[in-house]
Amino acid sequence: MSFLDLKNVTKIYPNGTKAVHETSLSIDEGEFMVFVGPSGCGKSTLLRMVAGLEDITEGDINLDGKLMNEVDPSERDVAMVFQNYALYPHMNVYNNLAYGLKNRGIDKETIEQKVNDAAKLLQISDYLQRKPSMLSGGQRQRVAMGRAIVRNPKIFLFDEPLSNLDAKLRIQMRLEIKKLQQKVGVTSIFVTHDQVEAMTLADRLAVINNGIIEQLGTPIEIYDNPKSLFVAGFIGSPQMNFLDGNLKNKTLSAEGFEIKDINSDFEGEVTLGIRPEHLSQSENALISLKVELVEQLGSDNLVYGQLKNKKDFCYRCPGNQTIEKGSNLSLNIENNKYYIFDKSTGKRVN
Amino acid sequence: MKIKPLQIIAHIILILGVLLMVVPIWISFASSSHDSVTILTEGMKFHIGDQLARNYNEVLNEKGGWSEEVTAAKMFINSFIMALGIATLKVVISAMSAYALVYYRFKLAVPIFWLIFITLLVPLEVRIFPSYKIVSDLGLTNSYTGLILPLVASATATFFFRQFYKTIPDELLESAKLDGANGWSFFIDFLVPLSKTMIAAMFIFMFVYGYSQYLWPLIMTTAEEYWTVVMGMKIIYTESYEGVALPRTAERFAYIILSMIPPVLVVVFLQKWFIKGLIQTEK
């Protein structure tokens, strides 16, 4: 049995909504697990069930070898960072950090020691006497993490903690969270809808959709080898291009081009997925793209345009290439990096 | 700085308002410092007279009533105890019942809330006989408990606390739970400090409400040692008319001025918190 074990966990709300379907998942000690998915997919519900803030309708949750189903949240020894931080507005930072320790009956000197250590680690020592209302967004974020760290819990739970920060701060805090987790080495679950956050933070990633884990794996596994249409579309930015096609006798005929010798026996309607970064320009290539818009990011250019059949398409090329609006590009798929999905089930077939 | 005509008008209105509030009090105070004969012959006074100390001393310490034992000082103490008891218990009970209604989502929470709310339609004056019957059966007539207890439930305060608690984000409760807070400590460590301005405001209202009670203490108390200030006001107004004695107008004014002091003190003392809470949103 691993450190945190979810077995056939199901959540049905009193109004009949099924938020989580028979989900099973194991997380090892010290692992950084990220739940990623669109809003309403059940990722937060799953996290809150681990925290004990939601009842488990069916299934078991085991933490460190103990069944947690009926254990009160205060007894679970888990710490959570909330989206809006949920700092205690009437307490100063010191007391925000110390409150959980006081409730556990730890003596004053130990509390002071622990709070000061956590504050130093998070560089909030100068603000200990301030109220949360006098702190900036990033500082509040740190206090919220401090409150989690100071208790030295078995597991950290993060519920979209970065979504209230501006873009620059978000990237900075993302890095800090990752560093901190590596330093402290506490098992963590991080919930986000942002796939970049998910990719950068995760040791392992669970892509969740409609209450089901669609795919579980390291970020690179999931990026390189998406098992379903949903995962392929969700992970990667800009999004993967999808084209309709037909697969017959190992030959894929998409709109305007064909790919032969496909490693699949599937026959029928399919969706072809190609990542914008897996394309390159060459003479007389498969795909012909009429450029409508170029986004210059500096390091890269994102080229948006239409195929012959008016289908929107995106191509990512190095930033040093000049691409004229209105020109026609001829694109090849690099190293056969394309993905074919069964159109009816969304399952990967190649 | 240029003064606009609109500002002048606004200030005139404000000054008129202030005068309307202050002048009657000042007249009462000034009149309380004269001799009763002067007031009876010359009317009310605007300036301070020379009988201030004598009048106040007399009002506070003269023994009155049928038993000739109760003094105004005693009545002030009674009123203060009654108002303090009512205000404190009202705030405590309302805050706690609102907490139960908002955070413990038991099945009947909503009907129970409306039941509490409906009691607004049945003030003490309407249910005074049943209330008296209960208190008298419990043997609580002529006691502070009897004066306070029937007035401690408050639908208004429960409603205000409920509305306030509903604005507190759920995450705060969840976060506190994960930090090991139980139901009781969440109330004490979070809701009470967060609603302290609310508590101050409610305390002010309820103190004044308790202090100005008239009918209930009148019915409840037969022993003079439980008389309250407001009852005394009635007595001091009606006593000794039939005899040859002159109405003691100056002492009445002194009594009125004194009777205003406790509620004013409560307001002045709690106002600091009250205003602090209004300008500092901590949620």
Interface residues (C-beta under 8 A of the other chain):
Chain A: A51 G52 L53 D72 P73 S74 R76 V78 A79 M80 F82 Q83 N84 A86 Y88 P89 H90 Y99 G100 N103 R104 K131 S133 R147 R151
Chain B: P169 E171 L172 E174 S175 A176 K177 L178 D179 G180 A181 N182 S185 D189 F190 P193 L194 T281 E282 K283
